[in-house]
Amino acid sequence: MATPIHLKGTTLEGGGQLLRLATCLSSLTSTPIHITSIRGNRSGGGGLKTQHLTSIQWLAQASDATVSGMNLKSTDIEFSPSGKSAVNGRGERGGDITIKQSTPGSVNLVFQAILPYILFAGSGSGEAVRVNITGGTNVSNSPSYDYVEQVLLPMLALIGIPAIEANVHSRGWSQGSTRVGAVTYTVVPLMKQLPAFTLTKRGDIKSIRATIVAPKAYEQQLRDELDVMFETREAKFFGAREPEVEVTFEDSQHEKRYYLLLVATTSNGVKLGRDWLYNHGVRAGNIDTVISTLVKKVSDDLLSEIEHGGCVDEYLRDQLIVFQALAKGRCEVYGGKKNDVLLEPSLHAQTAHWVAKEVISVDFNAEGTCEGIGFGDEQDKKNTVEIELAEGLQKLEV
């Protein structure tokens, strides 16, 4: 067996993303890895949390990996896939994957960790896989269900990933009284290699969608606050274009749960999103401050994304890195400029670049460009041989 690649868990961002991406790439490519000082940059001692264990356990089962150190708060794991692949981890193709968490650990971080495996290790049959995950849909410092459904999934479709359907059955929260929710994602694995993709032309801002999830009693106040904000900043968002704004509201069913997502759609179909699950103190006497702060922060953040001219927002940029690395050929994602200088990738994105280089030898330059490995090439060759063999047998029988 090959010597495991050593990854120090405190490198760059030093959090859970390093762990999730490394184990996913390891599972796909059957590359043994050894991660030490896991989440060592986190307070409270770091180590594996429940949502990290959930992802690793599924990937280990799916790739028939031998794993040591897979327990709560572990700071050191070895992960060695056997090379055998079973898309849903039970030796079956298609059908259902069910991942249950008893706490509101982020559903979407688990989904982010296993999605590339489901897509790229598929049988090529075109059979849909239903991924059912319980946990948190709206969790602080994690991508929300709403962001994934409105930004990540449409952008994956834009780069050539088969359309992924999302369905939230119930919301899970880290704010207010904690609550576990449930989501189903329906994924069709790739039937061939993912072609190289380029995201360099953003287009003009065409429309903005606002998603509010908050106490029902404050729906009108939030809508009014957004109306005033858009009226004041119309030119900054839309330039000379006629503004198109859609606002949707959902009752959060708790007086301390306030969430806002703003998504800008461009004339080229690019989605830029920013959101915030309000995580400061909420009291009866400060609701006006909560609402104004929420709207101002999210709108400020989205305007910053629009002004730098990139084709991805800060959070999507790091989530596309694994797809750039696995696609076939030169992939370029333009992250924008600030003061005529290329916008530096976030620490999360830099960490993803580093992991891709260490595990599968993919290099990213300062412009966000890489030469993908074209994952699936060997499988394509194998399928071609099998087809040729079958055709030869047919001819022999004739």
C-alpha positions in Angstrom: 0.0 0.0 0.0 1.2 3.5 -0.9 2.5 5.7 1.9 -0.3 8.0 3.0 0.0 11.7 2.1 0.4 13.7 5.3 -1.8 16.8 5.7 -1.4 19.0 8.7 -4.9 20.1 9.8 -3.8 23.6 11.0 -2.7 24.6 7.5 -4.2 28.0 6.3 -7.9 28.1 7.4 -7.3 24.9 9.5 -11.0 24.0 9.9 -13.4 21.3 8.7 -13.2 22.2 5.0 -9.6 20.8 4.8 -10.9 17.5 6.3 -14.0 17.2 4.1 -12.2 18.0 0.8 -9.2 15.8 1.6 -11.3 12.7 2.4 -13.5 13.2 -0.6 -10.6 13.5 -3.0 -9.0 10.5 -1.3 -12.1 8.4 -1.7 -12.4 9.2 -5.4 -8.8 8.6 -6.3 -8.0 5.9 -3.8 -5.2 8.0 -2.4 -4.4 7.2 1.3 -4.1 10.2 3.5 -3.0 10.9 7.1 -4.4 14.1 8.7 -3.0 15.4 12.0 -4.0 18.3 14.2 -7.5 18.2 12.8 -9.3 21.6 13.1 -6.3 22.7 15.2 -7.1 26.3 14.6 -10.4 26.1 16.2 -11.2 27.0 19.8 -12.1 24.3 22.3 -9.4 21.9 21.2 -10.6 21.2 17.6 -10.9 17.6 16.6 -13.8 15.9 14.8 -17.3 17.0 15.5 -20.4 15.0 14.7 -21.0 16.5 11.2 -17.3 15.7 10.3 -17.7 12.1 11.5 -20.9 11.8 9.5 -19.2 12.8 6.3 -16.1 10.6 6.9 -18.1 7.6 7.9 -20.2 7.8 4.7 -17.2 8.3 2.4 -15.3 5.5 4.2 -18.2 3.1 3.6 -18.7 4.3 0.0 -15.1 3.8 -1.0 -14.5 0.7 1.2 -11.8 2.6 3.1 -9.8 1.5 6.1 -9.9 4.3 8.7 -8.2 4.8 12.1 -9.0 7.6 14.6 -12.6 8.0 13.5 -14.2 9.0 16.8 -15.5 12.2 18.3 -12.8 14.9 19.1 -10.1 12.8 17.3 -7.3 15.0 16.1 -5.6 12.4 14.0 -7.0 10.1 11.3 -5.7 7.8 8.6 -8.0 7.2 5.6 -7.1 4.5 3.1 -9.7 3.6 0.4 -9.5 0.2 -1.2 -10.4 1.4 -4.7 -13.8 -0.3 -4.7 -16.7 2.1 -5.3 -20.3 1.8 -4.3 -22.1 5.1 -4.9 -24.4 5.0 -1.9 -22.0 3.1 0.4 -24.1 -0.1 0.4 -22.8 -1.7 -2.7 -25.8 -0.4 -4.8 -26.2 2.1 -7.6 -28.9 4.8 -7.5 -31.7 4.6 -5.0 -31.6 6.3 -1.6 -28.8 7.6 0.7 -30.0 8.4 4.2 -27.7 10.2 6.6 -29.1 11.0 10.0 -27.8 13.5 12.5 -29.4 13.8 15.9 -28.1 17.4 16.3 -28.5 20.4 14.0 -25.0 19.9 12.5 -25.0 21.5 9.0 -26.9 19.4 6.4 -25.1 21.3 3.7 -21.6 20.8 4.9 -22.3 17.0 4.9 -23.8 17.3 1.4 -20.8 19.4 0.2 -18.4 16.7 1.4 -20.1 13.8 -0.3 -21.6 15.4 -3.5 -18.4 15.1 -5.7 -18.1 11.5 -4.8 -21.8 10.8 -5.7 -21.3 12.7 -9.0 -18.0 11.4 -10.1 -18.0 7.8 -8.8 -21.4 7.0 -10.4 -22.1 4.1 -12.7 -22.9 6.3 -15.7 -26.4 4.7 -15.8 -28.2 8.1 -15.4 -30.1 6.7 -12.4 -30.9 9.4 -9.8 -29.6 9.1 -6.3 -31.8 10.6 -3.5 -29.7 12.0 -0.7 -31.8 12.4 2.5 -30.0 14.2 5.3 -31.2 15.3 8.7 -29.6 18.1 10.7 -29.4 21.9 10.5 -30.6 23.7 7.4 -29.9 27.1 8.9 -26.7 27.0 11.0 -24.3 29.8 11.9 -21.1 29.8 9.9 -22.3 27.2 7.5 -24.0 27.4 4.0 -27.8 27.5 4.4 -30.3 25.3 2.6 -31.5 28.5 0.8 -28.0 29.5 -0.4 -27.4 25.9 -1.7 -30.7 25.8 -3.5 -30.6 29.3 -5.0 -26.9 29.8 -5.7 -24.8 26.6 -5.5 -27.1 24.3 -7.4 -27.9 26.7 -10.3 -24.2 27.5 -10.7 -23.3 23.8 -10.8 -25.8 23.4 -13.6 -24.1 26.4 -15.3 -20.8 24.5 -15.3 -22.2 21.3 -16.7 -23.3 19.3 -13.6 -26.7 17.6 -14.2 -29.5 19.6 -12.5 -29.8 18.8 -8.8 -33.2 19.0 -7.2 -33.6 20.2 -3.6 -36.5 19.7 -1.3 -36.6 20.9 2.3 -39.0 18.9 4.4 -38.4 20.8 7.6 -35.9 23.4 8.8 -33.2 22.7 11.3 -31.8 25.6 13.4 -28.8 26.5 15.5 -30.5 29.7 16.7 -33.4 30.0 19.1 -34.3 26.5 20.5 -32.1 24.1 18.5 -34.1 21.9 16.1 -33.3 19.1 13.6 -34.6 19.4 10.1 -34.6 17.3 6.9 -33.6 17.8 3.3 -33.6 15.6 0.2 -31.3 16.3 -2.7 -31.8 14.3 -5.9 -28.6 13.9 -7.8 -27.9 12.3 -11.2 -24.3 11.1 -11.3 -22.2 12.1 -14.3 -22.3 9.8 -17.2 -18.9 11.0 -18.6 -16.1 13.2 -17.6 -16.9 16.8 -16.6 -15.7 19.0 -19.5 -13.5 22.0 -18.6 -15.5 25.1 -17.8 -14.9 28.9 -17.8 -16.7 31.5 -15.7 -15.2 34.8 -16.8 -18.1 36.9 -18.2 -20.5 37.9 -15.5 -23.0 40.1 -17.4 -25.2 42.8 -15.9 -27.3 42.5 -12.8 -30.7 41.5 -14.0 -32.7 40.8 -10.9 -32.4 40.3 -7.1 -34.3 37.8 -5.0 -34.7 38.3 -1.2 -35.5 35.4 1.0 -36.6 36.2 4.5 -37.1 33.6 7.2 -38.2 35.4 10.5 -41.0 35.7 13.0 -44.3 36.2 11.3 -45.0 39.3 13.4 -42.2 41.2 11.8 -42.8 40.3 8.1 -44.1 43.7 7.1 -41.3 45.5 9.0 -38.7 43.5 7.2 -40.4 44.0 3.8 -40.5 47.7 4.4 -36.8 47.8 5.5 -35.9 46.0 2.3 -38.1 48.4 0.2 -36.3 51.4 1.6 -32.9 49.8 1.1 -33.5 48.9 -2.6 -35.0 52.4 -3.3 -31.9 54.1 -1.8 -29.4 51.8 -3.5 -31.2 51.0 -6.7 -28.5 52.5 -9.0 -25.7 50.6 -7.1 -27.5 47.3 -7.6 -28.9 47.7 -11.1 -27.1 50.6 -12.8 -29.4 52.0 -15.5 -31.4 48.8 -15.7 -35.0 48.6 -14.6 -35.0 47.0 -11.1 -36.5 43.6 -10.7 -36.9 42.5 -7.1 -38.7 39.5 -5.7 -39.2 39.1 -2.0 -40.4 35.8 -0.3 -41.1 35.3 3.4 -41.3 32.3 5.6 -42.2 32.1 9.3 -39.2 31.0 11.3 -41.5 29.9 14.2 -39.3 31.4 16.8 -38.8 34.9 18.1 -35.0 34.7 17.9 -34.6 33.3 14.4 -33.9 35.9 11.7 -32.4 34.9 8.4 -31.9 36.9 5.2 -30.5 35.8 1.8 -30.1 38.2 -1.2 -29.3 36.6 -4.6 -28.4 38.6 -7.7 -28.9 37.0 -11.1 -27.0 38.4 -14.1 -27.8 38.5 -17.8 -25.4 35.5 -18.3 -27.2 33.4 -15.6 -24.5 33.9 -12.9 -25.8 33.9 -9.3 -24.2 35.9 -6.6 -25.5 35.5 -3.1 -24.9 36.8 0.4 -26.8 35.9 3.6 -26.8 36.0 7.4 -28.4 34.0 10.1 -28.6 36.7 12.8 -26.5 35.5 15.7 -26.5 38.4 18.1 -28.8 38.9 21.1 -32.4 39.3 20.3 -34.6 41.0 22.9 -38.1 42.5 22.7 -36.7 46.1 22.9 -34.1 45.8 20.1 -36.1 44.3 17.2 -35.7 47.5 15.2 -31.9 47.2 15.5 -32.0 43.5 14.6 -33.9 44.2 11.4 -32.0 47.2 10.3 -28.6 45.5 11.1 -29.6 42.3 9.2 -30.7 44.2 6.1 -27.7 46.5 6.1 -25.1 43.8 6.5 -26.5 41.5 3.8 -27.0 44.3 1.3 -23.6 45.7 2.0 -22.1 42.3 1.5 -23.9 41.7 -1.8 -23.0 45.1 -3.1 -19.3 44.3 -2.4 -19.7 41.1 -4.5 -21.3 43.1 -7.3 -18.7 45.9 -7.3 -15.7 43.6 -7.7 -17.1 42.2 -11.0 -16.4 38.5 -10.3 -18.4 35.6 -11.6 -18.6 34.0 -8.1 -19.2 35.3 -4.6 -16.7 34.6 -1.9 -18.3 31.5 -0.7 -19.1 29.9 -4.0 -15.5 30.4 -5.2 -14.2 27.8 -2.7 -17.0 25.4 -3.4 -16.2 25.2 -7.1 -12.6 24.3 -6.6 -13.1 20.6 -6.3 -15.1 20.6 -9.6 -12.3 22.6 -11.3 -9.8 20.1 -10.1 -11.7 17.0 -11.3 -12.9 18.4 -14.7 -11.0 17.6 -17.9 -8.9 20.5 -19.1 -8.3 24.1 -18.2 -10.9 25.6 -15.9 -11.0 29.3 -15.1 -13.2 31.0 -12.5 -12.9 34.8 -12.4 -13.0 36.0 -8.8 -13.1 39.8 -9.5 -10.8 42.8 -8.9 -10.6 45.4 -6.2 -8.7 48.6 -7.0 -7.6 47.0 -10.3 -5.9 44.2 -8.4 -7.1 40.6 -8.6 -9.2 39.8 -5.5 -7.3 37.4 -3.3 -9.1 34.1 -2.7 -10.5 33.7 0.8 -8.6 31.6 3.3 -11.2 28.8 2.7 -10.4 28.9 -1.1 -6.6 29.0 -0.5 -7.0 25.9 1.8 -9.0 24.1 -1.0 -6.3 25.0 -3.5 -3.6 23.5 -1.1 -5.6 20.3 -0.5 -6.1 19.7 -4.3 -2.4 20.2 -4.9 -1.4 17.8 -2.1 -3.8 15.0 -2.8 -4.2 15.0 -6.6 -1.4 17.4 -7.8 -3.6 20.1 -9.2 -2.1 23.6 -9.2 -4.2 26.8 -9.1 -2.7 30.2 -10.2 -3.5 33.6 -8.9 -6.3 34.0 -11.4 -8.2 31.0 -10.2 -7.2 28.8 -13.1 -6.1 25.2 -13.1 -5.7 22.2 -15.3 -8.2 19.6 -14.1 -7.2 15.9 -14.0 -10.2 14.7 -16.0 -11.4 12.3 -13.4 -13.1 9.3 -14.9 -10.7 8.8 -17.9 -9.7 5.3 -16.8 -13.3 4.4 -16.3 -14.2 5.8 -19.8 -11.4 3.6 -21.3 -12.7 0.6 -19.4 -16.2 1.2 -20.7 -14.9 1.6 -24.2 -13.1 -1.8 -24.0 -16.2 -3.5 -22.6 -18.3 -2.0 -25.5 -15.8 -3.2 -28.1 -15.7 -6.6 -26.5 -19.5 -6.9 -26.5 -19.7 -5.8 -30.1 -17.0 -8.3 -31.0 -19.0 -11.1 -29.3 -22.1 -10.0 -31.2 -20.3 -10.2 -34.5 -18.9 -13.6 -33.6 -22.4 -14.9 -32.8 -23.7 -13.6 -36.1 
